[in-house]
């Protein structure tokens, strides 16, 4: 009887061990999803399995930035990241959203207006920093700012920021918003950071580049 009991106990242990191994090593983790929390922060993770590692970017509908130009549908946004500019001397780092002159430009995500700036390239521009200061949203070629807009102003998604124009190097009559997205560290300035392709977060589908 003692040998029978020991054998039965060993069988139970073997079954339990196999079940634990299956749970720990046989499951597949969910795909990575860029997310926009209520703070406006974007985050990305990587999908992995026990046998392979992949970088699958999925942009679910609930994780998108708001389209920052009034009346423009996501389906109307073109993927122009990496297009040549100045006869190929530089590449386009942003998404151009075409719209008539004077169309309202709104905040794509919440944050604070960090800088109002005028430059030869961007014309009338503004930079909004996310609450955690880890993302910067860049709006360029504006014809002007929304009334009362000022540096330090806290904005929520959809708040007025300015109006579509053709200032800077946009080209006369080429009315559009240049929208840029940069990943930053909290100690970096408004003009620093790593440029990130905004198209997937605006259009809701992967970039074709």
C-alpha positions in Angstrom: 0.0 0.0 0.0 2.9 2.4 0.8 4.4 1.8 -2.7 1.0 2.4 -4.3 0.5 5.6 -2.3 4.0 6.9 -3.3 3.4 6.1 -7.0 0.0 7.9 -6.9 1.7 11.0 -5.3 4.4 11.0 -7.9 1.8 10.9 -10.7 0.0 13.9 -9.2 3.2 15.9 -9.0 4.1 15.1 -12.6 0.7 16.3 -13.8 0.9 19.5 -11.7 4.4 20.2 -13.1 3.3 19.8 -16.7 0.3 22.1 -16.1 2.6 24.8 -14.6 5.0 24.5 -17.5 2.2 24.9 -20.0 0.9 28.0 -18.2 4.3 29.7 -17.9 5.8 28.8 -21.3 3.0 27.9 -23.6 0.9 31.1 -23.6 1.2 33.9 -26.1 1.3 37.5 -24.9 -1.2 40.0 -26.5 0.0 42.2 -29.3 1.5 45.6 -28.5 -0.8 48.5 -28.8 0.2 52.2 -28.9 -2.1 53.9 -26.4 -3.2 57.5 -25.6 -4.2 57.7 -22.0 -6.4 60.5 -20.7 -3.2 62.5 -20.2 -2.5 62.4 -23.9 0.5 60.2 -23.4 1.4 57.7 -26.1 3.0 54.4 -25.2 4.2 51.4 -27.1 5.1 47.8 -26.1 6.2 44.8 -28.0 4.4 41.5 -28.6 6.4 38.4 -27.7 5.9 34.6 -27.5 8.0 31.8 -25.9 9.5 31.0 -29.3 9.6 34.3 -31.2 9.8 38.1 -30.7 8.0 40.6 -33.0 7.3 44.3 -33.2 3.7 44.4 -34.2 2.2 47.9 -34.1 -1.5 48.0 -33.8 -3.4 51.2 -33.5 -6.9 50.5 -32.1 -9.6 53.1 -32.5 -9.6 54.1 -28.8 -5.8 54.9 -28.9 -5.8 57.5 -31.7 -4.9 61.2 -31.5 -7.7 63.5 -32.5 -7.6 64.9 -36.0 -6.3 68.4 -35.4 -8.1 70.1 -38.4 -11.8 70.7 -38.2 -13.9 68.8 -40.7 -11.1 66.5 -41.9 -11.9 62.8 -41.8 -9.2 60.3 -40.8 -9.7 58.6 -44.2 -8.7 61.9 -45.9 -5.2 62.0 -44.3 -2.3 61.1 -46.5 0.9 59.3 -45.5 3.6 61.8 -46.5 6.2 61.0 -43.8 9.6 60.7 -45.5 8.7 62.5 -48.7 11.6 64.5 -50.2 11.7 68.2 -49.6 14.0 70.9 -51.1 14.9 68.7 -54.1 15.8 65.8 -51.9 18.0 67.7 -49.5 15.8 66.7 -46.5 13.0 64.4 -45.7 9.5 65.3 -44.5 9.1 64.6 -40.7 5.4 65.0 -40.0 2.0 64.7 -41.6 0.6 67.4 -43.8 -3.2 67.8 -43.5 -4.7 69.7 -46.4 -7.6 72.1 -45.7 -8.9 75.5 -46.8 -7.2 78.7 -45.5 -8.6 79.7 -42.1 -9.9 76.2 -41.1 -9.8 75.8 -37.4 -6.8 73.9 -35.9 -7.5 72.1 -32.6 -5.5 70.2 -30.0 -4.8 66.6 -31.0 -4.2 65.7 -27.4 -4.2 67.5 -24.0 -1.1 69.3 -22.7 0.2 72.8 -22.2 1.3 75.3 -24.8 5.0 75.4 -24.4 6.1 77.7 -27.2 4.6 80.1 -29.7 7.2 80.5 -32.4 7.7 82.0 -35.8 10.4 80.6 -38.1 11.4 80.7 -41.8 10.5 77.0 -42.2 7.4 76.5 -40.1 6.0 80.1 -40.3 3.6 80.7 -37.5 3.9 77.6 -35.2 3.2 76.3 -31.7 4.3 73.5 -29.6 2.1 71.7 -27.1 3.8 69.5 -24.5 2.0 66.5 -22.9 1.3 66.6 -19.2 4.2 64.1 -18.5 6.5 66.1 -20.8 7.3 63.0 -22.8 5.6 64.0 -26.0 5.6 67.2 -28.0 2.8 68.1 -30.6 3.9 70.5 -33.3 1.5 72.7 -35.4 3.0 74.6 -38.3 2.2 76.9 -41.2 -0.7 78.5 -39.3 -2.3 81.7 -40.5 -2.7 82.8 -36.9 -3.4 81.7 -33.3 -6.8 81.3 -31.6 -7.8 84.4 -29.6 -6.1 84.6 -26.3 -3.8 81.6 -26.8 -0.6 82.0 -24.8 2.4 80.1 -23.6 1.7 78.0 -20.5 -2.0 77.7 -21.3 -3.4 74.2 -20.5 -5.4 72.8 -23.4 -7.7 69.8 -23.7 -8.3 67.6 -26.8 -10.3 69.7 -29.3 -9.5 73.1 -27.9 -8.9 75.8 -30.5 -5.2 76.5 -31.2 -5.1 78.4 -34.5 -6.0 78.4 -38.2 -4.7 76.7 -41.3 -2.4 78.8 -43.4 0.5 78.8 -45.8 3.2 80.6 -43.7 6.8 79.7 -43.7 8.0 77.4 -46.5 4.6 75.9 -47.2 4.4 77.7 -50.5 1.9 80.4 -51.4 -1.6 79.0 -51.6 -0.5 75.5 -50.4 -2.8 75.7 -47.3 -2.3 72.9 -44.9 -1.4 72.0 -41.3 2.0 70.4 -40.8 1.5 68.2 -37.7 4.7 66.8 -36.0 5.1 64.4 -33.1 8.3 64.1 -31.0 9.2 61.8 -28.2 11.0 63.7 -25.5 12.4 63.4 -22.0 11.0 65.8 -19.3 14.2 67.8 -19.2 14.4 68.4 -23.0 13.4 71.7 -24.6 10.5 72.3 -27.0 12.8 72.1 -30.0 14.4 68.8 -29.0 13.3 65.2 -29.0 13.0 62.2 -31.4 10.7 62.7 -34.4 8.0 60.0 -34.6 5.7 59.4 -37.6 2.3 60.8 -36.6 0.4 59.2 -39.5 -0.6 55.9 -37.7 -2.0 57.8 -34.7 -4.0 60.2 -36.9 -5.2 57.9 -39.7 -5.7 54.7 -37.6 -3.7 52.5 -39.8 0.0 51.6 -40.2 2.3 53.8 -42.3 3.2 52.5 -45.7 6.8 53.7 -45.4 
